[in-house]
Amino acid sequence: SYPSEHAAAAGAAATVLSYFFPEEASSFKAMAEEAAQSRVLAGVQFPSDSSAGLELGRRVAEQVIARAKPDGSDAAWTGTVPTGPCMWVGSKPANVTMPNWKPIVLAAPDEFRPPAPPDCQSPAVKAEMDAIRQFERKFPNSYKAFYWQSPSGLFTDWYDYASKWMFEDKTDTNPPRAARAYAMLATVYYDAYIASNDGKYAYWYLRPNMLDASITPLFTVPAHPSYPSNHSTLSTARCEVLAYLFPRHAEFIRAVGKEAGDSRVWAGIHYEMDNRAGAALGKAVAGKFIERAKTDGAD
């Protein structure tokens, strides 16, 4: 009973959220205290359990914040956009400092860097460009492309699947195991994002519509290079973690991850090679997380 695991989670969450959104700190604190008190009102824990849990969560969160402060995410970019054949064109590249961020599990951002993409005038790229031009957009594929562009597709769906399956497996009654699942999803996303942008800014590869202005993307093209695909990297990394945590859903969630990556090709903003490289990168990143999880003592 002592300390309360639920209160510890609430205290940790409130402290981290308050760090990112200090103007809402009092609201987060009140929410954490309400969550902790709910266990007392339910008659399952003592007040001392909840107060100790809140304090423990806060102290752990403070350690996490201290570790994160020097991770490089606040650094300003002082570089310049390179120019030349097959190079991305733009003046304000997004996420350009991410290759210098400190990963959590990866040894370095370039640990699994994809091989260099082919010359944009090569037969291989010409074939991929032909496939983009010839792709017939229909409502189902366009709908899916817009969906995976949305915040639900980008961020929340993966946690929703985890929450649903933990409820079905009754893992939701085991706070440490539930926290482990959420933590794996969040941290593999973080490291995979760093790794993907390391590849993007190692090669600065141009987007399909930059190679052929007659290509009309389905929506605004992200302001960063094409290779590899962030969506493919991130969706594959998260679906592999979910497949490890919930093996009976592995086939389903891998199909979901593939659709997320494919949607970027359907939208005309990526080459298929971006998709393939991202999927391979995401799987490699997830593999390192899974190997670490196998030795974390949870099993």
C-alpha positions in Angstrom: 0.0 0.0 0.0 2.9 2.4 0.8 3.6 4.5 -1.2 0.7 4.8 -3.6 1.7 3.9 -7.2 -1.2 5.9 -8.6 -0.1 9.0 -6.6 3.5 8.6 -7.7 2.4 8.6 -11.3 0.2 11.6 -10.8 3.0 13.5 -9.0 5.5 12.7 -11.7 3.2 13.7 -14.5 2.2 17.0 -12.9 5.8 17.9 -12.3 6.9 17.3 -15.9 3.8 19.0 -17.3 4.5 22.0 -15.0 8.0 22.2 -16.4 6.8 22.4 -20.0 3.7 24.6 -19.2 4.6 26.6 -16.0 1.5 28.9 -16.4 -0.6 25.8 -15.7 1.4 24.5 -12.8 -1.3 25.1 -10.2 -3.9 23.2 -12.2 -1.5 20.3 -12.7 -0.7 20.2 -9.0 -4.5 20.2 -8.1 -5.1 17.4 -10.6 -2.4 15.3 -9.1 -3.7 15.8 -5.6 -7.2 14.9 -6.7 -5.9 11.7 -8.4 -4.0 10.8 -5.2 -7.0 11.5 -3.0 -9.3 9.4 -5.1 -7.4 6.3 -3.9 -8.1 7.3 -0.3 -11.8 8.0 -1.0 -12.1 4.6 -2.7 -10.9 3.1 0.6 -7.9 1.3 -1.0 -5.1 3.4 0.4 -4.2 5.5 3.5 -3.6 9.2 3.3 0.0 8.6 4.1 0.3 6.3 1.1 -1.0 9.0 -1.3 1.1 11.8 0.2 4.3 9.7 0.0 3.4 8.7 -3.6 3.0 12.3 -4.7 6.3 13.3 -3.1 8.1 10.3 -4.7 6.7 11.1 -8.1 7.8 14.7 -7.8 11.3 13.8 -6.9 11.6 11.3 -9.7 10.3 13.8 -12.2 12.8 16.4 -11.0 15.6 13.9 -11.8 14.2 13.3 -15.2 14.0 17.1 -15.9 17.5 17.6 -14.7 18.7 14.8 -17.1 16.8 16.4 -20.0 18.0 20.0 -19.6 21.4 19.4 -21.3 20.0 17.1 -24.0 20.6 19.8 -26.8 16.9 20.3 -27.6 17.1 24.0 -26.7 20.1 24.7 -28.9 19.8 27.3 -31.7 20.7 26.4 -35.3 23.6 28.4 -36.7 24.1 26.4 -39.9 23.2 27.1 -43.5 21.1 25.2 -46.0 23.3 23.5 -48.5 22.8 23.9 -52.2 23.4 21.6 -55.2 21.9 18.8 -57.3 19.3 16.7 -55.5 19.3 19.0 -52.5 16.2 20.1 -50.5 15.2 23.7 -51.2 14.0 25.9 -48.4 15.1 28.6 -45.9 13.7 27.4 -42.6 14.3 23.7 -42.1 12.2 22.1 -39.4 13.8 20.0 -36.6 17.2 20.8 -38.0 18.9 20.6 -34.6 17.5 17.1 -33.8 20.6 15.3 -35.1 22.5 16.9 -32.1 20.0 15.9 -29.5 20.9 13.3 -26.9 19.0 10.0 -27.4 17.8 8.0 -24.4 18.7 4.4 -25.5 20.5 4.8 -28.8 24.3 5.2 -28.5 24.2 8.2 -30.9 21.7 9.7 -33.3 23.5 8.1 -36.3 23.8 4.6 -34.8 21.4 3.2 -37.4 21.7 5.9 -40.1 20.3 4.7 -43.4 22.7 4.4 -46.4 22.8 7.4 -48.8 19.9 7.7 -51.2 20.5 7.3 -54.9 21.2 10.2 -57.2 17.9 12.0 -58.0 18.5 11.4 -61.8 19.1 7.7 -61.4 16.9 5.1 -63.1 15.7 4.0 -59.6 14.5 7.4 -58.6 13.0 8.0 -62.1 10.9 4.8 -61.6 9.8 6.0 -58.2 8.8 9.4 -59.6 6.8 7.6 -62.3 5.0 5.7 -59.6 4.1 8.9 -57.8 2.8 10.5 -61.1 0.8 7.5 -62.0 -0.8 6.9 -58.6 -4.5 7.4 -58.8 -5.8 9.2 -55.8 -9.2 8.0 -54.6 -11.2 8.8 -51.5 -10.1 5.9 -49.3 -6.3 6.6 -49.7 -6.7 10.3 -49.5 -8.8 10.0 -46.4 -6.1 7.8 -44.8 -3.4 10.2 -45.8 -5.2 13.1 -44.2 -5.9 10.9 -41.1 -2.2 10.0 -40.6 -1.3 13.7 -41.1 -3.7 14.6 -38.2 -2.7 14.7 -34.5 -4.6 11.5 -33.9 -2.5 9.6 -36.4 0.8 11.3 -35.5 0.5 11.1 -31.7 -2.4 9.6 -29.9 -3.5 6.5 -31.7 -0.6 4.5 -30.5 -1.3 5.2 -26.9 -5.0 4.5 -27.5 -4.2 1.0 -28.8 -1.9 0.5 -25.7 -4.6 1.7 -23.3 -7.3 -0.5 -24.9 -5.1 -3.7 -24.9 -4.0 -3.1 -21.4 -7.6 -2.8 -20.3 -8.4 -6.0 -22.1 -5.4 -7.8 -20.5 -6.2 -6.2 -17.1 -2.7 -4.6 -17.2 -4.5 -1.4 -16.1 -4.7 -2.9 -12.6 -0.9 -3.1 -12.6 0.4 0.5 -12.6 4.2 -0.3 -12.9 3.6 -2.5 -16.0 1.2 0.1 -17.5 3.8 2.8 -16.9 6.5 0.6 -18.6 4.3 0.3 -21.7 3.7 4.0 -22.0 7.3 4.8 -21.3 8.5 2.4 -24.0 6.2 4.0 -26.5 7.2 7.6 -25.6 10.9 6.9 -25.5 11.1 4.9 -28.7 9.2 7.7 -30.4 11.8 10.2 -29.1 14.9 8.2 -30.2 13.3 7.3 -33.5 12.5 10.9 -34.2 16.1 11.9 -33.5 17.5 9.1 -35.7 15.1 9.9 -38.6 16.1 13.6 -38.6 19.8 12.6 -38.4 19.3 10.9 -41.7 17.3 13.8 -43.2 20.0 16.3 -42.4 22.9 14.0 -43.3 21.6 13.9 -46.9 19.3 16.9 -47.3 17.5 15.1 -50.1 14.9 17.0 -52.1 11.1 16.2 -52.1 9.4 14.7 -55.1 7.6 18.0 -55.9 11.0 19.8 -55.9 12.3 17.3 -58.5 9.1 17.7 -60.6 7.0 20.8 -60.0 4.1 19.2 -61.8 3.5 16.9 -58.8 0.8 18.3 -56.6 1.0 17.0 -53.0 -2.2 16.3 -51.2 -1.4 18.8 -48.5 1.4 21.1 -47.4 4.8 19.4 -47.6 6.7 19.4 -44.3 9.6 21.8 -44.2 12.4 19.3 -44.0 14.2 16.9 -46.3 12.6 13.8 -47.7 14.9 10.9 -46.9 14.1 9.0 -44.7 10.4 9.3 -43.9 9.6 10.4 -40.4 6.2 8.8 -40.5 7.6 5.5 -41.6 10.3 5.6 -39.0 8.1 6.6 -36.1 5.1 4.4 -37.0 7.4 1.3 -37.5 9.2 2.0 -34.2 6.0 2.3 -32.2 4.2 -0.6 -33.9 7.2 -2.9 -33.2 7.2 -1.9 -29.5 3.4 -2.6 -29.4 3.9 -5.9 -31.1 6.4 -6.9 -28.5 4.2 -5.8 -25.6 1.0 -7.2 -27.1 2.1 -10.1 -29.3 -1.4 -11.3 -30.1 -2.0 -8.0 -31.9 1.3 -8.0 -33.7 0.0 -8.6 -37.2 -2.7 -6.0 -36.8 -0.5 -3.2 -35.4 2.2 -3.8 -38.0 -0.4 -3.4 -40.8 -1.4 -0.1 -39.1 2.2 1.0 -39.0 2.7 0.2 -42.7 -0.4 2.2 -43.6 0.9 5.2 -41.8 4.1 5.1 -43.8 2.4 4.3 -47.1 0.1 7.3 -46.6 3.0 9.7 -47.2 3.7 8.2 -50.6 -0.1 8.3 -51.4 0.0 12.0 -50.5 2.8 12.7 -53.0 5.3 14.0 -50.4 7.6 11.1 -50.2 9.4 8.6 -52.5 8.9 4.9 -51.8 12.6 4.7 -50.9 11.9 7.2 -48.1 9.3 4.8 -46.8 11.5 1.7 -47.0 14.4 3.5 -45.3 12.2 4.8 -42.6 10.7 1.4 -41.9 14.1 -0.2 -41.6 15.3 2.5 -39.4 12.3 2.4 -37.1 12.6 -1.4 -36.8 16.3 -1.1 -35.9 15.6 1.6 -33.2 12.7 -0.5 -31.8 14.9 -3.6 -31.7 17.4 -1.9 -29.4 14.6 -0.8 -27.0 13.1 -4.3 -27.1 16.4 -5.9 -26.3 16.8 -3.6 -23.3 13.3 -4.3 -22.2 14.0 -8.0 -22.1 16.6 -7.5 -19.4 14.8 -4.8 -17.3 13.5 -7.4 -14.8 9.8 -6.8 -15.7 9.4 -10.4 -17.0 
